[in-house]
Amino acid sequence: MGLFTFIDRFRASSSDRSPWGDFFFEPVSVRSASGMRVSPDGALRLAAVYACVRILSETMASLPVVVYRQRKDGGKDRVTDHWLYGLLARKPNRFQNPFEWREMLQGHLALRGNAFCQIIANPKGEITELMPIHPDRVRVEVMDSGDFRYRVRMQNGDETVFPRGQIWHLRGLSSDGLMGMSPIELARESLGMALAAQDYGARFFTNDAKPTGGWIEFPGTFKDPEAKRVFRDSYQAAQSGSNRGKVLVLENGMKFHEVGVTNKDAQFLELRKFQITDIARMFRVPPHMIADLDRATFSNIEQQSLEFVMHTMTPWAERWEASIESDLMLDGDQLEVEFDFANLMRGDAASRSAYYQSGIQNGWLTRNEARIAENLNPLQGLDQPLRPLNMVEEEDAEEAEQETESSDPAPTEDETDPADQESSLRFRKLVQSNSARLARRIAKKGSLGANETDLIAQAFGLEVSKVSAWAQLQTQPFEEAALAASLIQLGMNT
């Protein structure tokens, strides 16, 4: 057991370059001009970076995935029985659920500009699993033929080569079309300055918020460099650690002089605030979403939230959708993948109520569709779109005008007031138009139910009992022309 314990500790060394060491799995870091090493994982030490990455990852993971099949009439039908839907919305691999899987991949994209998954398929060509691979372990190699492949370093130090058909590669902004550019590497100077300011603040308060820089004036001289070194070491030992804050005693006419600028002179707080805005700008996240409310108002937060959906999450969703459709679908699959933003765009109760009311009253939304959108079960009889009675389709209006012109009697000399004549003509046209529309609906349905009876009563302003009595006199099968004539007679007797 002792031997294995020793080997485990040896392998845990981050500086070990042996095949079983962790050296090759450490994220690539670049030293910025501020002297700070900046890496994707190291950048997460900044609260603003962590907040932005978390917002992007969690938002992307929470969007419902919808798979559509296009219809010939231009509509779309949802597909839930295809293997692609099960892969994206149910179980992407044996270890993760869809939320964890998408959250991790989006985090890789936000920090490193690339996300990789190994494609595992069955003999039919259907993808059964998408196993994520850490981007730091993947390299892209361009071959002499112009094609490229992926070289992946495994946990045991071995390297495995995968053809590009076995790796699903999600790329961020790319300069060569092969690898996405790392946002952390591109912004290393800004992030390095933020890390340096953060570390400086920590050291400042470690020293009890007192400056420690200074120099000692000594009127004499040290007899040799060793004596000077001994004095310096003894002074530092007397003023550091548990001795910090104790009274300083100097001999032989020595004087202590403080040097350096104050935090106020260095505009430390202003720099820290600017860095939060700078990081939010880098990830295109509204500052108020990472708790920076300095310039937020009640009126502009809502607009910024909409801009976050339109200008931040929509491009990410389009990137995912395009990659899924081009790299994961079979050639014969006529499907479309879409991330549904409806939940992100939902307003308050009053706004949703006005939206549903407008849609239902204008006929482009059914009552059951509104119920489903509010997570309510549909009810029988609420699937037909409604249409205002004072509005008709152009085709119905033209037919009504033609019927009116052909059926209007010739004018006589003893006609009454022209105003009454015009009112009567307008009423007759309305009755004929409604009668033609109702007759077409009844003939198409083939039955006269309670819904049609109520609709006729509302159209002509009649009692339901009178319309029910009229309905009992109608013979089946219904003929549109006969029904229209009978409805005109019914309506004119109003």
C-alpha positions in Angstrom: 0.0 0.0 0.0 2.9 2.3 0.7 4.2 1.9 -2.8 0.9 2.8 -4.4 0.5 5.8 -2.1 3.9 7.0 -3.2 3.0 6.6 -6.8 -0.3 8.5 -6.4 1.4 11.4 -4.8 4.1 11.4 -7.5 1.4 11.5 -10.2 -0.4 14.4 -8.5 2.6 16.7 -9.1 1.6 19.4 -11.6 5.2 19.8 -12.7 5.6 16.1 -13.6 6.0 15.7 -17.3 5.8 11.9 -17.3 2.9 10.2 -19.1 1.1 9.9 -15.8 1.7 13.4 -14.6 -0.7 16.4 -14.7 1.7 18.8 -16.5 0.1 18.2 -19.9 -3.4 18.7 -18.5 -2.8 22.1 -16.9 -4.6 24.8 -18.8 -2.4 27.0 -21.0 -1.6 30.3 -19.2 0.0 33.4 -20.6 1.8 36.0 -18.6 0.3 39.5 -19.1 2.2 42.8 -19.0 1.0 43.2 -15.4 3.1 40.1 -14.5 0.0 38.0 -13.8 -0.4 34.6 -15.4 -3.8 34.5 -17.1 -5.5 31.2 -17.9 -9.2 30.2 -18.4 -9.4 28.6 -15.0 -7.4 31.3 -13.3 -9.7 34.0 -14.8 -12.5 32.5 -12.8 -10.9 33.9 -9.7 -12.5 37.2 -10.8 -16.0 37.3 -9.6 -17.2 39.2 -12.7 -15.7 36.5 -15.0 -17.3 33.7 -13.0 -20.7 35.6 -13.0 -20.6 36.1 -16.8 -19.6 32.6 -17.6 -22.3 31.2 -15.2 -25.0 33.4 -16.8 -24.2 32.4 -20.3 -23.9 28.7 -19.4 -27.0 28.4 -17.2 -29.1 30.4 -19.7 -28.0 28.2 -22.6 -28.7 25.1 -20.6 -32.2 26.2 -19.5 -33.5 26.9 -23.0 -35.8 24.1 -24.2 -34.7 22.2 -27.3 -37.4 21.8 -30.0 -37.0 19.5 -33.0 -39.3 20.4 -36.0 -40.2 18.8 -39.3 -41.2 21.2 -42.1 -44.7 20.7 -43.6 -45.5 21.4 -47.3 -47.8 24.3 -46.3 -45.0 26.1 -44.6 -45.9 25.0 -41.1 -43.8 23.0 -38.6 -44.6 19.9 -36.6 -42.8 19.1 -33.4 -40.9 15.8 -33.4 -40.4 14.0 -30.1 -39.9 10.4 -31.3 -36.6 10.9 -33.2 -33.3 9.8 -31.7 -31.9 13.4 -32.1 -34.5 14.8 -29.7 -33.8 12.1 -27.2 -30.1 12.8 -27.4 -30.4 16.6 -27.0 -33.3 16.8 -24.6 -33.3 13.5 -22.6 -29.9 11.9 -22.2 -26.8 13.1 -24.1 -24.5 10.5 -22.5 -24.5 8.0 -19.7 -23.0 10.4 -17.1 -24.9 13.7 -17.6 -28.3 15.1 -17.9 -29.0 17.7 -20.7 -28.7 20.7 -18.4 -25.3 19.7 -17.0 -24.1 18.8 -20.5 -25.0 22.0 -22.2 -23.9 24.1 -19.2 -20.4 22.6 -19.4 -20.1 22.9 -23.2 -21.2 26.5 -23.1 -18.7 27.2 -20.3 -15.9 25.7 -22.5 -17.0 28.0 -25.3 -17.1 31.1 -23.1 -13.7 30.5 -21.6 -11.8 28.7 -24.3 -13.7 29.4 -27.6 -14.1 25.6 -28.3 -16.1 22.7 -27.1 -15.6 19.0 -28.1 -17.6 15.8 -27.8 -16.8 12.4 -29.0 -19.5 11.0 -31.2 -20.6 7.4 -30.3 -23.1 5.9 -32.8 -24.8 2.6 -33.3 -24.6 0.4 -36.5 -27.6 2.3 -38.0 -25.6 5.6 -37.9 -27.8 7.0 -35.1 -25.8 8.8 -32.4 -26.3 7.3 -29.0 -23.9 9.4 -26.9 -22.0 12.6 -27.0 -19.1 12.3 -24.6 -17.5 15.7 -23.7 -13.8 16.2 -24.0 -11.9 19.0 -22.2 -10.6 21.5 -24.8 -7.2 21.7 -23.2 -6.6 18.0 -24.2 -7.5 18.4 -27.9 -5.3 19.6 -30.8 -6.3 20.0 -34.4 -3.9 18.6 -37.0 -4.1 19.5 -40.7 -3.0 16.6 -42.9 -1.3 16.8 -46.3 -4.7 16.1 -48.1 -6.1 19.3 -46.6 -8.4 17.5 -44.2 -7.9 17.7 -40.5 -8.2 15.4 -37.5 -8.2 15.6 -33.7 -5.4 14.4 -31.4 -6.7 13.9 -27.9 -4.5 13.3 -24.8 -6.2 10.8 -22.5 -6.0 10.7 -18.7 -3.3 8.0 -18.8 -1.0 10.2 -21.0 -1.7 8.3 -24.2 -2.7 10.1 -27.3 -5.7 9.0 -29.5 -6.3 10.3 -33.0 -9.9 10.8 -34.1 -11.1 11.6 -37.6 -13.3 14.7 -37.7 -16.4 12.6 -38.3 -16.0 11.2 -34.7 -15.7 14.6 -33.0 -18.4 17.2 -32.7 -16.6 20.5 -32.5 -18.4 23.7 -31.4 -16.4 26.7 -32.4 -16.5 30.3 -31.2 -15.2 33.2 -33.2 -12.4 31.7 -35.4 -9.7 33.2 -37.5 -8.9 30.1 -39.5 -12.1 28.1 -39.5 -10.5 25.2 -37.5 -10.2 26.5 -33.9 -12.1 29.1 -32.1 -10.2 31.9 -30.4 -10.0 31.9 -26.6 -11.7 35.1 -25.2 -9.4 34.8 -22.1 -6.3 34.8 -24.2 -7.4 37.7 -26.3 -8.3 39.8 -23.2 -5.3 38.7 -21.1 -4.1 42.3 -20.5 -7.4 43.5 -19.2 -7.8 40.3 -17.1 -4.2 40.5 -15.9 -4.7 44.0 -14.6 -7.9 42.9 -12.9 -6.2 40.0 -11.2 -3.2 42.2 -10.2 -5.6 44.7 -8.6 -7.5 42.0 -6.8 -4.3 40.5 -5.4 -3.0 43.9 -4.4 -6.2 44.6 -2.5 -5.9 41.3 -0.7 -2.3 42.1 0.3 -3.3 45.6 1.3 -5.8 44.3 3.8 -3.5 41.5 4.9 -1.2 44.3 6.1 -4.0 45.8 8.2 -4.8 48.3 5.4 -1.4 50.1 6.1 1.3 50.7 3.5 4.4 48.7 4.1 6.7 50.3 1.5 9.5 52.6 2.7 13.2 53.1 3.2 15.5 53.7 6.1 17.9 56.6 6.4 21.2 55.6 8.0 23.8 58.3 8.6 26.6 55.8 8.9 27.7 52.9 6.9 27.7 49.1 7.3 31.1 47.5 7.7 30.3 44.9 5.0 27.4 43.6 2.8 26.8 40.7 5.3 26.1 43.2 8.1 23.7 45.0 5.8 21.9 41.8 4.9 21.6 40.8 8.6 20.1 44.1 9.5 17.6 43.9 6.7 16.5 40.4 7.5 16.1 41.2 11.2 14.1 44.3 10.4 11.7 42.4 8.1 11.3 39.6 10.7 10.5 42.1 13.4 7.7 43.8 11.2 6.1 40.7 9.5 3.9 37.9 10.5 2.8 38.0 14.1 5.0 41.0 14.7 3.1 43.2 12.3 2.0 46.4 13.9 4.5 46.4 16.7 6.5 49.5 17.6 9.6 49.9 15.4 12.8 50.7 17.2 15.7 52.1 15.2 19.3 52.8 16.4 22.3 54.8 15.4 20.2 57.8 14.1 18.2 55.7 11.6 14.9 57.2 10.3 12.1 55.5 8.5 10.5 57.1 5.4 7.3 55.9 3.8 7.1 55.9 0.0 4.4 55.0 -2.6 1.0 56.4 -3.6 -2.2 55.9 -1.7 -5.1 53.9 -2.9 -7.0 57.2 -3.4 -4.2 58.5 -5.6 -4.1 55.2 -7.6 -7.9 55.4 -8.0 -8.1 51.8 -6.8 -11.9 51.7 -6.4 -12.5 53.3 -9.8 -10.2 50.8 -11.4 -12.1 47.9 -9.8 -15.5 49.2 -11.0 -14.2 49.8 -14.5 -12.8 46.3 -14.7 -16.3 44.9 -13.9 -17.7 46.8 -16.8 -14.8 45.8 -19.1 -15.4 42.1 -18.3 -19.1 42.4 -18.9 -18.3 44.1 -22.2 -16.0 41.2 -23.2 -18.8 38.6 -22.6 -21.5 40.9 -23.9 -23.5 40.6 -20.7 -25.5 43.6 -19.3 -23.7 44.9 -16.2 -26.9 44.7 -14.1 -27.0 41.0 -14.6 -23.7 40.6 -12.7 -25.0 43.0 -9.9 -23.3 46.1 -11.3 -26.2 48.6 -10.8 -24.3 51.9 -10.9 -25.9 53.0 -14.2 -29.1 50.9 -14.0 -32.5 52.5 -13.9 -36.0 51.1 -13.8 -36.6 52.0 -17.4 -33.5 50.7 -19.0 -33.1 47.3 -17.2 -36.0 45.8 -19.1 -34.5 47.0 -22.4 -31.1 45.6 -21.5 -32.7 42.3 -20.7 -34.3 42.2 -24.1 -30.9 43.1 -25.7 -29.3 40.3 -23.8 -31.7 37.8 -25.4 -31.4 39.3 -28.9 -27.7 40.2 -29.1 -26.1 37.8 -26.7 -28.1 34.5 -26.4 -29.5 34.4 -29.9 -26.1 34.3 -31.6 -25.0 31.5 -29.3 -28.2 29.6 -30.0 -27.8 30.0 -33.7 -24.2 28.7 -33.4 -25.5 25.6 -31.6 -28.3 25.0 -34.0 -26.2 25.4 -37.1 -23.6 23.0 -35.7 -26.1 20.4 -34.7 -27.9 20.4 -38.1 -24.7 20.2 -40.1 -22.6 17.8 -38.0 -25.1 15.6 -36.1 -28.0 14.9 -38.5 -28.1 12.2 -41.1 -28.4 13.3 -44.7 -32.0 12.0 -45.0 -33.2 13.8 -41.9 -35.4 16.8 -42.9 -35.4 18.3 -39.4 -34.7 21.6 -37.8 -33.4 22.2 -34.3 -34.4 25.3 -32.4 -33.9 26.7 -28.9 -37.1 28.1 -27.6 -36.7 31.7 -26.2 -40.4 32.0 -25.2 -39.7 31.6 -21.5 -37.0 34.3 -21.6 -39.4 36.7 -23.4 -42.3 36.2 -21.1 -43.6 39.5 -19.6 -45.6 40.1 -16.5 -49.2 38.9 -16.0 -50.7 42.1 -17.5 -48.5 42.0 -20.6 -49.3 38.3 -21.2 -53.0 38.9 -20.8 -53.0 41.8 -23.3 -51.0 39.6 -25.8 -53.4 36.6 -25.5 -56.4 38.9 -25.8 -55.1 40.5 -28.9 -54.3 37.2 -30.5 -57.6 35.6 -29.7 -59.7 38.5 -30.7 -57.9 38.9 -34.0 -58.0 35.2 -34.8 -54.3 34.4 -35.1 -54.3 32.6 -31.7 -56.8 30.0 -30.4 -58.0 29.9 -26.8 -56.4 26.5 -26.3 -53.1 27.7 -27.6 -53.2 30.5 -25.0 -54.0 27.9 -22.3 -51.1 25.7 -23.3 -48.8 28.7 -23.2 -49.8 29.2 -19.6 -49.3 25.5 -18.7 -53.0 24.8 -18.6 -54.7 21.8 -20.1 -56.7 22.4 -23.3 -60.5 22.3 -23.2 -62.9 20.9 -25.7 -64.4 23.4 -28.1 -61.6 26.0 -27.8 -59.5 25.0 -30.8 -61.3 27.2 -33.4 -59.9 30.7 -34.0 -62.4 33.5 -33.4 -63.0 36.4 -35.8 -64.8 39.7 -35.1 -68.3 39.8 -36.7 -67.7 43.1 -38.3 -64.8 41.7 -40.3 -65.0 39.3 -43.2 -62.5 37.8 -45.6 -62.0 39.6 -49.0 -63.4 36.6 -50.8 -66.6 36.6 -48.7 -67.0 40.3 -49.2 -66.8 40.1 -53.0 -69.3 37.2 -53.0 -71.7 39.1 -50.9 -71.5 42.2 -53.1 -72.1 40.0 -56.2 -75.1 38.3 -54.6 -76.5 41.7 -53.5 -76.2 43.2 -56.9 -78.0 40.3 -58.5 -80.8 40.1 -56.0 -81.5 43.8 -55.4 -84.9 44.8 -56.9 -85.1 47.5 -59.4 -85.9 50.9 -57.8 -89.5 52.2 -57.9 -90.8 55.7 -58.0 -92.6 55.5 -54.6 -89.4 54.5 -52.6 -89.1 56.0 -49.2 -86.4 58.1 -47.7 -82.9 57.6 -49.3 -81.3 57.3 -45.9 -83.6 54.5 -44.9 -83.0 52.8 -48.2 -79.2 53.0 -47.7 -79.5 51.6 -44.2 -81.7 48.7 -45.4 -79.2 47.9 -48.2 -76.3 48.0 -45.7 -78.2 45.6 -43.4 -79.0 43.2 -46.2 -75.4 43.1 -47.3 -74.3 42.3 -43.8 -76.9 39.5 -43.5 -75.9 38.0 -46.8 -72.2 38.1 -46.0 -72.7 36.5 -42.6 -75.0 34.0 -44.1 -72.5 32.9 -46.8 -69.8 32.6 -44.2 -71.9 30.6 -41.8 -73.3 28.3 -44.5 -69.7 27.5 -45.7 -68.7 26.6 -42.2 -71.7 24.4 -41.5 -71.5 22.6 -44.9 -67.7 22.0 -44.4 -68.3 20.6 -40.9 -71.4 18.6 -41.9 -73.3 19.2 -38.6 -75.1 21.8 -36.7 -73.9 21.7 -33.1 -74.2 24.0 -30.1 -71.2 26.1 -31.2 -72.7 26.8 -34.6 -76.1 27.6 -33.0 -74.6 30.1 -30.6 -72.5 31.6 -33.4 -75.6 32.1 -35.6 -77.5 33.7 -32.7 -74.6 36.1 -32.0 -74.3 37.0 -35.7 -78.0 37.9 -36.1 -78.8 39.0 -32.6 -81.4 36.3 -32.2 -82.4 34.1 -29.2 -80.8 30.7 -29.1 -84.2 29.0 -28.9 -85.3 30.5 -32.2 -82.1 29.5 -33.9 -82.4 25.9 -32.4 -85.9 25.7 -33.9 -84.6 26.8 -37.3 -81.8 24.2 -37.1 -84.3 21.4 -36.5 -86.0 22.2 -39.8 -82.8 21.8 -41.9 -82.3 18.6 -43.7 -79.0 16.7 -44.2 -76.7 16.5 -46.0 -76.3 20.3 -45.8 -76.0 22.1 -49.1 -74.2 25.5 -48.9 -76.4 27.3 -51.3 -79.6 26.2 -49.6 -78.2 26.9 -46.2 -77.2 30.4 -47.3 -80.7 31.2 -48.6 -82.3 29.9 -45.4 -79.9 31.9 -43.2 -80.6 35.0 -45.2 -84.3 34.5 -44.6 -83.6 33.9 -40.9 -81.4 37.0 -40.6 -83.8 39.3 -42.5 -86.6 38.4 -40.0 -84.5 39.7 -37.2 
